[in-house]
Amino acid sequence: MNKQWWLEPCRVPDEAARQAARQRDALLTKPAGSLGRIEAVVPQLAALQGRARPSAEHLFIAIFAGDHGVAEEGVSAFPQSVTGQMLANFVNGGAAISVLAKQLEATLEVVDLGTAALLSLPRVRHLSLGPGTRNFARESAMSADTCRLAMQAGRDSVLRAQQQRSELFIGGEMGIGNTTTAAALACALLGCAPHELAGPGTGLDEAGVAHKRAVIERALALHAGSHDTLGWMQRLGGFELAALTGAYVACAQQGIVVLVDGFICSVAALCAVRLNPACRDWLLFAHRSAEPGHAAVLSALDAQPLLDLGLRLGEGSGAALAVPLLRMACALHDGMATFEEAAVAVKHS
């Protein structure tokens, strides 16, 4: 395998399938444009799946977890022990994403990349890249080799999704402190100040948010320099963000549609697109998060999310909530009658 596999070409969307889907949509018993943005989603899915009648039934959800050394700076409202506790909750069925995965009849995979507490949980893939990242306010979060291993973990999940012939991939994340990591990484990649992107995360008050921004400011000053995307990921990233980045690129290379979750996942998508711009075609965006930095990241990606519900839970939950919308869009496209089939008069030209 190429050591820089993320640079390999992505699958090219099938423009003939996109056009066929548009032609079918024009024949269905409804005024043109009456289903709004749904009418744009289906041709996009058609192009990515290479068929005029796409589907979103076979769903694979991978939750990537890792702890963050920057948590020692007091940037989260929750203790770091919650990361490991939530891993148990995921596989025991009690977390939001667990409930959603069951309702959607999706495969749910949980990957522990490295947590502060040494865990051994059934039905969790423990990769043990370390006891979380290092504190990026004091040193680089991880080594270049560890960053690559985390990216490879994301790719490996995608290859398992491909083996199951999944049509849609959702990546989720868990890691106390990871909104700080995502905000720092987004600031570095977008050239924004922490006060523009860093928000309350798991529920910080105004003083907590101010402290969080100050920590990110220190980190940006510490690591100042002309770094490429991998360099910034190594200095400021998290295990789960690197895994998500690798997963998104791998999906585009393997031909699997991605439904991107909220702020943290969108920052990983930004990293993926910076590493391999062609992967952007394969990314659909599920929702606009309540986290303030999400808008800037979405703008940088020219992304129009499907939902805007004020969500900020993470875990891939917002993306999972958008799946029924995609399924209904496909069902409408596939099941509606054409004007000719229904003997309905067409609009006068």
C-alpha positions as CSV (number, residue, x, y, z in Angstrom):
1,M,0.0,0.0,0.0
2,N,1.2,3.5,-0.8
3,K,2.5,5.2,2.3
4,Q,0.7,8.3,1.2
5,W,-2.5,6.5,0.1
6,W,-4.6,9.6,0.8
7,L,-3.1,11.2,-2.3
8,E,-4.4,8.4,-4.6
9,P,-7.2,9.3,-7.0
10,C,-10.8,9.3,-5.9
11,R,-13.7,7.7,-7.9
12,V,-15.1,10.0,-10.5
13,P,-18.9,10.7,-10.3
14,D,-21.0,9.2,-13.1
15,E,-22.3,12.2,-15.0
16,A,-24.6,10.0,-17.2
17,A,-26.3,8.7,-14.1
18,R,-26.7,12.3,-12.8
19,Q,-28.3,13.4,-16.1
20,A,-30.6,10.3,-16.1
21,A,-31.8,11.1,-12.6
22,R,-32.5,14.7,-13.6
23,Q,-34.4,13.6,-16.7
24,R,-36.5,11.3,-14.6
25,D,-37.2,14.0,-12.0
26,A,-38.4,16.3,-14.8
27,L,-41.1,13.7,-15.7
28,L,-42.5,13.1,-12.2
29,T,-46.0,14.3,-11.3
30,K,-45.0,17.6,-9.5
31,P,-44.1,21.1,-10.6
32,A,-40.4,21.5,-11.3
33,G,-38.5,22.6,-8.2
34,S,-41.4,21.9,-5.9
35,L,-39.4,19.5,-3.7
36,G,-36.7,22.2,-3.2
37,R,-33.2,21.0,-2.4
38,I,-34.3,17.4,-2.3
39,E,-34.3,17.6,-6.1
40,A,-30.6,18.3,-6.1
41,V,-29.7,15.6,-3.6
42,V,-31.0,12.7,-5.6
43,P,-29.0,13.5,-8.8
44,Q,-25.9,13.9,-6.7
45,L,-26.5,10.5,-5.1
46,A,-27.2,9.0,-8.6
47,A,-23.8,10.3,-9.9
48,L,-21.9,8.9,-6.9
49,Q,-23.7,5.5,-7.0
50,G,-23.6,5.2,-10.8
51,R,-27.3,4.6,-11.1
52,A,-30.3,6.7,-12.0
53,R,-32.3,5.5,-9.0
54,P,-30.0,5.7,-6.0
55,S,-30.5,4.3,-2.5
56,A,-29.6,5.0,1.1
57,E,-30.6,1.8,2.7
58,H,-27.3,0.1,3.5
59,L,-25.7,2.3,6.2
60,F,-22.4,1.9,8.1
61,I,-21.7,4.1,11.1
62,A,-18.2,4.2,12.6
63,I,-17.6,6.0,15.9
64,F,-14.0,7.0,16.5
65,A,-12.9,7.8,20.0
66,G,-9.8,9.3,21.5
67,D,-8.8,11.4,24.5
68,H,-7.1,14.8,24.3
69,G,-4.1,16.0,26.3
70,V,-5.4,19.5,26.1
71,A,-8.2,18.5,28.4
72,E,-5.8,19.0,31.3
73,E,-6.1,22.8,30.6
74,G,-9.7,22.6,31.8
75,V,-11.4,23.3,28.5
76,S,-14.4,20.9,29.0
77,A,-17.3,20.9,31.3
78,F,-16.9,17.1,31.7
79,P,-14.1,15.0,33.1
80,Q,-11.9,12.9,30.7
81,S,-13.3,9.7,32.2
82,V,-16.5,10.3,30.3
83,T,-14.8,9.2,27.0
84,G,-14.3,5.6,28.1
85,Q,-17.7,5.6,29.9
86,M,-19.4,6.6,26.7
87,L,-17.7,3.8,24.7
88,A,-19.4,1.3,27.0
89,N,-22.7,3.2,26.5
90,F,-22.3,3.0,22.7
91,V,-21.9,-0.8,22.6
92,N,-24.5,-1.3,25.3
93,G,-27.2,0.5,23.3
94,G,-27.7,3.5,25.6
95,A,-26.2,6.3,23.6
96,A,-28.2,8.5,21.1
97,I,-26.2,7.1,18.2
98,S,-26.9,3.5,19.4
99,V,-30.6,4.1,19.4
100,L,-30.5,5.8,16.0
101,A,-28.4,3.1,14.5
102,K,-30.9,0.5,15.7
103,Q,-33.8,2.4,14.2
104,L,-32.0,2.8,10.9
105,E,-30.9,-0.9,10.8
106,A,-27.3,0.3,10.4
107,T,-24.0,-1.4,11.2
108,L,-22.5,0.4,14.2
109,E,-18.7,0.1,14.7
110,V,-16.9,1.6,17.7
111,V,-13.2,2.2,17.5
112,D,-11.1,3.2,20.5
113,L,-8.0,4.8,19.1
114,G,-6.5,5.7,22.5
115,T,-8.1,6.8,25.7
116,A,-6.7,8.0,29.0
117,A,-8.2,5.0,30.8
118,L,-6.9,1.6,29.6
119,L,-10.1,-0.1,28.4
120,S,-11.1,-3.6,27.5
121,L,-14.7,-3.6,26.3
122,P,-16.5,-6.2,24.3
123,R,-17.6,-5.2,20.8
124,V,-15.1,-2.3,20.8
125,R,-12.0,-2.2,18.5
126,H,-9.2,-1.1,20.8
127,L,-6.2,0.1,18.7
128,S,-4.3,1.7,21.6
129,L,-2.3,4.4,19.8
130,G,-1.6,6.0,23.2
131,P,-3.4,7.3,26.3
132,G,-4.9,10.1,24.2
133,T,-2.9,12.9,22.4
134,R,-0.4,15.1,24.2
135,N,-1.4,18.6,25.4
136,F,-1.1,20.7,22.2
137,A,-0.9,23.9,24.3
138,R,2.6,22.6,25.4
139,E,3.8,20.4,22.6
140,S,2.7,18.6,19.4
141,A,-0.4,16.5,19.9
142,M,1.1,13.5,18.2
143,S,3.9,12.2,16.1
144,A,3.7,12.0,12.3
145,D,3.6,8.2,12.5
146,T,0.7,8.2,15.0
147,C,-1.2,10.6,12.9
148,R,-0.8,8.3,9.9
149,L,-1.9,5.3,12.0
150,A,-5.0,7.1,13.1
151,M,-5.8,8.0,9.5
152,Q,-5.3,4.4,8.5
153,A,-7.8,3.3,11.2
154,G,-10.4,5.4,9.4
155,R,-9.5,3.9,6.1
156,D,-9.8,0.4,7.6
157,S,-13.3,1.1,8.8
158,V,-14.2,2.2,5.3
159,L,-12.8,-1.0,3.8
160,R,-15.0,-3.0,6.3
161,A,-18.0,-0.9,5.1
162,Q,-17.2,-1.7,1.5
163,Q,-17.1,-5.4,2.3
164,Q,-20.7,-5.0,3.6
165,R,-21.6,-3.2,0.3
166,S,-22.6,-0.1,2.3
167,E,-24.2,2.7,0.3
168,L,-23.7,5.4,2.9
169,F,-21.0,6.0,5.5
170,I,-21.3,8.1,8.7
171,G,-18.4,8.9,10.9
172,G,-18.9,9.9,14.5
173,E,-16.6,11.0,17.3
174,M,-16.2,10.8,21.0
175,G,-13.4,12.5,23.0
176,I,-13.6,15.0,25.9
177,G,-11.9,18.1,24.7
178,N,-12.4,17.5,21.0
179,T,-14.3,20.8,20.3
180,T,-11.2,22.6,21.5
181,T,-9.1,20.4,19.2
182,A,-11.4,21.0,16.2
183,A,-11.6,24.7,16.8
184,A,-7.8,25.0,17.0
185,L,-7.3,23.0,13.9
186,A,-10.0,25.0,12.0
187,C,-8.3,28.3,13.2
188,A,-5.0,27.1,11.8
189,L,-6.4,25.9,8.4
190,L,-8.7,28.9,7.9
191,G,-6.6,31.6,9.4
192,C,-9.3,32.6,11.8
193,A,-9.0,33.8,15.4
194,P,-10.2,31.6,18.3
195,H,-12.9,34.1,19.2
196,E,-14.5,33.4,15.8
197,L,-14.6,29.7,16.0
198,A,-14.4,28.4,19.6
199,G,-17.7,27.9,21.4
200,P,-19.2,26.2,24.5
201,G,-18.8,22.6,23.3
202,T,-20.3,20.4,26.0
203,G,-21.8,23.4,27.8
204,L,-19.1,25.8,29.0
205,D,-20.2,29.2,30.5
206,E,-18.9,32.5,29.2
207,A,-15.8,32.3,31.4
208,G,-15.1,28.8,30.3
209,V,-15.4,29.7,26.6
210,A,-13.0,32.7,27.2
211,H,-10.5,30.3,28.8
212,K,-10.9,27.8,26.0
213,R,-10.1,30.6,23.5
214,A,-7.1,31.7,25.4
215,V,-5.7,28.1,25.4
216,I,-6.2,27.9,21.7
217,E,-4.5,31.2,21.2
218,R,-1.5,30.0,23.2
219,A,-1.3,26.8,21.1
220,L,-1.5,28.7,17.8
221,A,1.4,30.9,18.9
222,L,3.4,27.9,20.1
223,H,3.0,26.1,16.7
224,A,3.1,29.1,14.5
225,G,4.7,28.4,11.1
226,S,4.0,27.4,7.6
227,H,2.7,23.9,8.0
228,D,0.8,21.7,5.5
229,T,-2.5,20.0,6.5
230,L,-0.8,16.9,7.9
231,G,1.6,19.1,9.9
232,W,-1.3,20.9,11.5
233,M,-3.1,17.7,12.2
234,Q,0.0,16.3,13.9
235,R,0.4,19.5,16.0
236,L,-3.2,20.3,16.9
237,G,-5.3,17.3,15.9
238,G,-6.9,14.4,17.7
239,F,-6.8,10.7,17.1
240,E,-10.5,10.7,16.1
241,L,-10.2,13.7,13.8
242,A,-7.3,12.0,12.0
243,A,-9.4,8.8,11.7
244,L,-12.4,10.7,10.3
245,T,-10.1,12.5,7.8
246,G,-8.7,9.2,6.6
247,A,-12.2,7.7,6.4
248,Y,-13.6,10.5,4.3
249,V,-10.7,10.3,1.8
250,A,-11.0,6.5,1.7
251,C,-14.8,6.7,1.1
252,A,-14.1,8.8,-2.0
253,Q,-11.5,6.4,-3.2
254,Q,-13.7,3.4,-2.7
255,G,-16.9,5.0,-4.0
256,I,-19.0,5.2,-0.8
257,V,-21.1,8.3,-0.2
258,V,-20.3,10.1,3.1
259,L,-22.9,11.9,5.3
260,V,-20.8,14.4,7.4
261,D,-22.0,15.2,10.9
262,G,-21.5,18.4,12.8
263,F,-18.6,20.8,13.7
264,I,-15.9,18.2,14.6
265,C,-16.6,16.0,11.6
266,S,-16.8,19.0,9.3
267,V,-13.3,20.0,10.4
268,A,-12.1,16.5,9.6
269,A,-13.8,16.9,6.2
270,L,-11.9,20.2,5.7
271,C,-8.7,18.3,6.4
272,A,-9.7,15.6,4.0
273,V,-10.5,18.1,1.2
274,R,-7.2,19.9,1.8
275,L,-5.3,16.6,1.5
276,N,-7.2,15.4,-1.6
277,P,-9.6,18.0,-3.1
278,A,-11.3,15.4,-5.3
279,C,-12.9,13.8,-2.2
280,R,-15.2,16.8,-1.8
281,D,-17.6,15.4,-4.4
282,W,-18.4,12.5,-2.1
283,L,-19.3,14.5,0.9
284,L,-22.9,15.3,1.8
285,F,-23.4,17.5,4.9
286,A,-26.1,16.5,7.3
287,H,-26.8,19.5,9.5
288,R,-25.7,23.0,10.7
289,S,-24.4,22.7,14.3
290,A,-25.2,25.1,17.1
291,E,-21.4,25.3,17.7
292,P,-20.4,28.8,16.4
293,G,-17.4,27.7,14.4
294,H,-19.4,25.3,12.2
295,A,-20.6,28.1,9.9
296,A,-17.1,29.1,8.9
297,V,-16.1,25.6,8.2
298,L,-19.2,24.9,6.1
299,S,-18.6,28.1,4.1
300,A,-15.0,27.1,3.4
301,L,-16.3,23.7,2.1
302,D,-19.1,25.4,0.1
303,A,-21.5,23.1,1.9
304,Q,-25.3,23.3,2.2
305,P,-26.4,21.1,5.1
306,L,-29.7,19.2,4.9
307,L,-30.9,20.1,8.4
308,D,-30.7,23.1,10.8
309,L,-32.0,21.9,14.2
310,G,-29.6,23.5,16.7
311,L,-27.9,20.1,17.3
312,R,-24.5,19.8,19.1
313,L,-24.4,16.3,20.5
314,G,-21.8,14.8,18.2
315,E,-21.5,11.0,18.0
316,G,-22.6,11.1,14.3
317,S,-26.2,11.7,15.7
318,G,-27.0,14.6,13.4
319,A,-26.0,12.7,10.4
320,A,-28.1,9.7,11.5
321,L,-31.1,12.0,11.9
322,A,-30.7,13.1,8.3
323,V,-30.7,9.5,6.9
324,P,-34.5,9.2,6.8
325,L,-34.6,12.4,4.7
326,L,-32.2,10.9,2.2
327,R,-34.2,7.6,2.1
328,M,-37.5,9.5,1.5
329,A,-35.8,11.5,-1.2
330,C,-34.8,8.3,-2.9
331,A,-38.2,6.7,-2.4
332,L,-40.0,9.7,-4.0
333,H,-37.6,9.6,-7.0
334,D,-38.1,5.9,-7.4
335,G,-41.8,5.5,-6.6
336,M,-43.6,8.6,-8.0
337,A,-45.4,8.2,-11.3
338,T,-44.4,10.2,-14.3
339,F,-47.0,12.5,-15.9
340,E,-47.5,9.9,-18.7
341,E,-47.9,6.9,-16.3
342,A,-50.5,8.8,-14.2
343,A,-52.3,10.3,-17.2
344,V,-51.7,13.8,-15.7
345,A,-51.6,16.8,-18.1
346,V,-48.2,18.5,-18.3
347,K,-47.6,22.2,-17.8
348,H,-48.2,24.3,-20.9
349,S,-44.9,25.6,-22.3
